[in-house]
Amino acid sequence: MSNKKGINAFLEFIIAIIIIIPVVFVVLVIFVYGTGSIKSIVQSPQAYVSDTAAALTSGESVVVGSLAPSLNSNQFMAQFYGSTSCISMLDQLSRTGALTAPSNPATLSNGYFICMGSYKTNDLVSPGWSYLPAASFNSSFPDWFSAAAYLNARSSINSSGINGSHGTLSFFENVLPSQALASSCKSFLNATTTIGKSEPSAYISALDCVPIPTKSGTPIFLSVNTGSCTNGCINNPVAFLHGSPGSISLQSCTYTGGSSLICQFDIS
């Protein structure tokens, strides 16, 4: 009888340990990656891309804490595709010293990449973000962005946004991500409609771009999983993260093949 009690006590102890370990892990994550860490300014776009792209080899990746982008009112993160016109504008930024990486923009040609940067805050060259969209399911593209009124409209079915208290992560719903992100790069860097100039250095004060690694020679892009995608979320490429601040508190990505890293984003 005593042996049976001993066995039962041992089993109860093992079950308690199994239950407690996940709870302790969650508490440690909250402690280590508390609000203070999450709100820290991005320090390494290279580390962010590297940690995100780890899913290409492991199948999953998580980005949280100081590596998760947290932007103030004149900072942004964008995903682009290296078309000829996009690379030409990045080359202009490189010559003016505003593009700090890569040293040769041509290395970004014909692939997807992530850029993080900042705007000049002078009123004359302010691009005029609309921080929050009119409806929670719509995106918030800058006023000067090509077709911004259409994309930001309540009835838009071609773009969406994930909103935080101030910031918005906007993305396309598009069957041709490379064309959409090539077009967005041209529109984003073209200052013509904003202040009558065609040089991106007219209002971009700093930019750091990092290529997303390829997989078996296939260019890879980040796509947004909202939990309600009818196409598996493979055609929802990330366009912009911005805000005052605009913060990603948690990002988890999975890769099961193809050209898309599927990521879920929690926006602070």
C-alpha positions in Angstrom: 0.0 0.0 0.0 2.8 2.4 0.9 4.5 1.6 -2.4 1.3 2.6 -4.3 1.1 5.9 -2.4 4.8 6.5 -3.2 4.2 5.9 -6.9 1.1 8.1 -6.9 3.1 10.9 -5.1 5.9 10.6 -7.6 3.4 10.8 -10.6 1.8 13.8 -9.1 5.2 15.4 -8.7 6.0 14.8 -12.4 2.6 16.1 -13.5 3.2 19.3 -11.4 6.6 19.8 -13.0 5.1 19.4 -16.5 2.5 22.0 -15.7 4.8 24.5 -13.9 7.6 24.5 -16.6 5.5 26.3 -19.3 4.2 28.8 -16.7 7.8 29.6 -15.5 8.9 30.0 -19.2 6.1 32.5 -19.9 7.0 34.5 -16.7 10.6 34.6 -17.7 9.8 35.8 -21.2 7.7 38.6 -19.7 10.4 39.5 -17.3 13.3 39.4 -19.8 11.4 41.0 -22.7 9.3 43.5 -20.7 7.9 46.7 -22.1 11.1 48.6 -21.6 13.0 46.2 -23.9 10.3 46.0 -26.5 10.1 49.8 -26.8 13.8 50.1 -27.4 14.8 51.6 -30.8 16.0 49.2 -33.5 19.8 48.8 -33.2 20.5 46.3 -35.9 18.4 45.8 -39.1 20.9 43.0 -40.0 20.1 41.2 -36.8 16.4 41.6 -37.3 16.5 40.1 -40.8 18.9 37.4 -39.7 16.7 36.3 -36.8 13.5 36.5 -38.9 15.1 34.5 -41.8 16.2 31.8 -39.4 12.8 30.2 -40.2 14.2 29.4 -43.6 16.4 26.7 -42.1 14.6 25.8 -38.8 11.0 26.2 -40.0 10.2 28.7 -37.3 11.6 32.0 -35.9 10.6 34.4 -33.2 11.7 38.0 -32.8 11.0 39.9 -29.6 12.6 42.4 -27.3 15.4 44.7 -28.5 15.6 43.2 -32.0 11.9 43.8 -32.7 11.5 47.1 -34.6 10.2 50.1 -32.5 10.0 53.3 -34.4 9.4 57.0 -33.4 7.4 59.5 -35.5 10.0 60.0 -38.1 11.2 56.4 -38.5 9.9 53.6 -40.7 10.5 50.0 -41.8 9.7 48.9 -45.4 10.0 45.8 -47.5 11.0 46.4 -51.2 11.9 44.5 -54.3 15.1 45.5 -56.2 13.8 46.6 -59.5 15.9 48.8 -61.8 14.2 52.0 -60.8 14.3 51.1 -57.1 18.0 50.4 -57.2 18.6 53.6 -59.1 17.0 55.7 -56.3 18.9 53.8 -53.7 22.0 54.6 -55.6 21.2 58.3 -55.3 20.8 57.9 -51.5 24.2 56.1 -51.5 25.9 58.9 -53.3 24.5 61.5 -50.8 25.5 59.4 -47.8 22.0 58.8 -46.6 22.2 55.1 -47.5 24.6 53.6 -45.0 24.2 49.9 -46.1 24.8 48.2 -48.3 27.8 50.0 -49.8 26.7 48.8 -53.3 22.9 49.1 -53.8 23.3 46.8 -56.9 23.6 43.9 -54.5 19.9 44.3 -53.7 18.9 43.8 -57.4 16.2 41.3 -58.2 15.5 40.3 -54.6 13.5 41.3 -51.6 15.0 43.4 -48.8 14.1 45.2 -45.6 14.9 48.9 -45.1 14.8 50.8 -41.9 15.3 54.6 -41.9 14.3 58.0 -40.8 12.8 61.2 -42.4 14.0 64.7 -42.1 11.6 66.5 -39.7 11.6 69.9 -41.4 8.0 70.8 -42.2 8.8 71.5 -45.8 9.9 68.0 -46.4 7.7 66.1 -44.0 6.0 63.3 -45.9 2.8 63.5 -43.9 2.0 60.1 -42.5 -1.6 59.3 -41.7 -0.8 57.3 -38.5 -4.1 55.6 -38.0 -6.4 54.4 -40.8 -10.1 55.3 -40.9 -11.1 51.7 -40.1 -9.3 49.0 -38.2 -9.1 46.7 -41.2 -7.5 49.2 -43.6 -3.9 50.1 -44.1 -2.3 53.5 -43.5 -0.1 54.4 -46.4 1.5 57.9 -46.6 -0.6 60.5 -48.3 1.8 60.8 -51.2 2.0 57.1 -51.8 0.8 56.0 -55.2 -3.0 55.3 -55.0 -3.0 56.0 -51.3 -6.6 57.2 -51.2 -7.7 54.0 -52.8 -5.6 51.8 -50.6 -6.6 53.5 -47.4 -10.3 53.6 -48.3 -12.7 51.7 -46.1 -13.8 49.7 -49.1 -10.3 48.7 -50.1 -9.7 45.0 -50.6 -6.2 45.3 -51.8 -4.4 46.5 -48.6 -4.8 46.1 -44.9 -3.2 47.1 -41.7 -2.5 45.8 -38.2 -2.9 48.6 -35.7 -1.3 49.4 -32.4 -2.0 52.3 -30.1 -0.3 54.6 -32.6 1.6 52.6 -35.2 0.4 50.6 -38.1 1.9 47.7 -40.1 0.5 48.0 -43.6 0.6 45.3 -46.3 -0.6 44.5 -49.8 -2.9 41.6 -50.7 -1.4 40.9 -54.1 -0.8 37.9 -56.3 2.4 39.4 -57.7 4.5 40.5 -54.6 7.6 41.4 -56.6 5.7 43.8 -58.9 3.8 45.3 -55.9 7.0 45.8 -53.8 9.0 47.1 -56.8 6.2 49.7 -57.4 6.0 50.6 -53.8 9.8 51.2 -53.7 9.6 53.6 -56.6 6.6 55.5 -55.1 8.1 55.5 -51.6 11.4 56.9 -52.6 10.1 59.3 -55.3 9.7 62.7 -53.6 8.1 64.3 -56.7 4.5 64.4 -55.4 5.6 65.7 -52.0 7.9 68.7 -52.5 8.4 68.9 -56.3 11.7 67.1 -56.4 12.7 63.7 -57.7 15.6 62.9 -55.3 14.8 60.6 -52.4 17.5 62.4 -50.3 15.1 65.4 -50.3 13.4 64.0 -47.2 15.1 60.7 -46.3 17.9 61.4 -43.8 19.1 57.9 -43.1 18.5 54.4 -44.6 19.9 50.9 -43.9 18.8 48.1 -46.2 19.4 44.4 -45.7 18.6 41.6 -48.2 16.4 38.8 -47.2 18.3 35.5 -47.8 17.2 33.4 -50.7 16.1 29.7 -50.4 17.5 27.4 -53.0 18.0 30.4 -55.3 14.4 31.6 -54.8 13.9 35.2 -53.6 12.1 35.3 -50.2 9.7 37.9 -48.9 7.9 38.5 -45.6 4.2 38.0 -45.7 1.6 38.8 -43.1 -0.6 36.2 -41.5 -3.7 37.7 -40.0 -5.4 34.5 -39.2 -8.1 35.0 -41.8 -6.2 34.5 -45.1 -8.0 32.5 -47.8 -4.8 31.9 -49.7 -2.6 30.8 -46.9 -1.2 34.4 -46.5 1.4 33.8 -49.1 0.4 37.0 -51.0 0.3 39.5 -48.2 3.7 41.1 -48.4 4.7 43.6 -45.6 4.8 47.1 -47.0 5.4 49.6 -44.1 5.7 49.8 -40.4 5.5 53.4 -39.0 4.0 55.3 -36.2 4.6 57.5 -33.2 5.9 55.0 -32.0 5.2 52.0 -34.2 6.4 48.9 -32.4 6.4 45.2 -33.0 6.1 43.6 -29.6 6.2 40.0 -31.0 6.8 38.5 -34.4 6.6 34.8 -35.2 7.4 33.3 -38.6 7.1 29.9 -40.3 8.4 28.6 -43.5 7.1 25.5 -45.2 8.4 26.1 -48.8 7.9 28.5 -51.6 8.9 32.2 -51.8 7.1 33.5 -48.7 8.0 33.6 -45.0 4.6 33.7 -43.2 4.7 35.9 -40.1 2.3 36.9 -37.4 2.8 40.4 -35.9 1.7 41.9 -32.6 1.8 45.7 -32.8 2.2 47.7 -29.6 
